[in-house]
Amino acid sequence: LRLIVEGADRLPIRLESFDAWEGVGRAIDMASARDPACRCCVGRMFDWLDGSAGAEALALCGRNSVQVMARAGRAYVLDTVAQRLRPFGRVESADGLVRAVVPTDRGEIGLSVFADGRAIIEGTSDPAVAQAVYDRYIGR
């Protein structure tokens, strides 16, 4: 209702949730999470969604993470990915996802690998570092 009455420009930038069962509401201020130089948040340019990214790795705004895309046509079996990662550290598997924490020369890095081969590399915002971690642990 507030959006309709006041317009989008007047809304605070925050994440709100309400637990109807418990009657508890929560709000997290998200204004400081927006990177003023972010092409998506500010520029509303969604290169990866519209297919024009032209890159295999892209830093994610405000997350100290990089998304790495799999090479086209490569098949990934998540059970095989999990087995490959187990000797290096903690591994968790869920439907459509393998999550692991592996060692690097920069400390531990998190990997979330999806069934399509795409991965989120957590612990760096450098696409080159993320690409190297992906190549080492997942393979191209």
Number of C-alpha atoms within 10 A of each C-alpha: 6 9 10 7 8 10 10 11 8 10 10 10 16 14 11 11 11 11 9 8 6 7 7 9 10 10 11 10 11 12 11 10 13 14 13 12 10 14 13 16 14 11 10 9 12 13 13 14 8 8 9 9 12 9 12 15 23 21 20 19 18 12 12 13 22 25 23 24 18 22 13 8 8 9 11 16 12 20 13 10 23 20 11 13 21 14 10 14 12 13 20 13 15 9 8 11 19 20 20 21 19 19 12 11 6 9 8 14 18 21 26 19 26 20 16 18 23 19 25 22 29 20 18 18 19 16 20 16 17 26 21 12 20 23 13 10 14 19 13 11
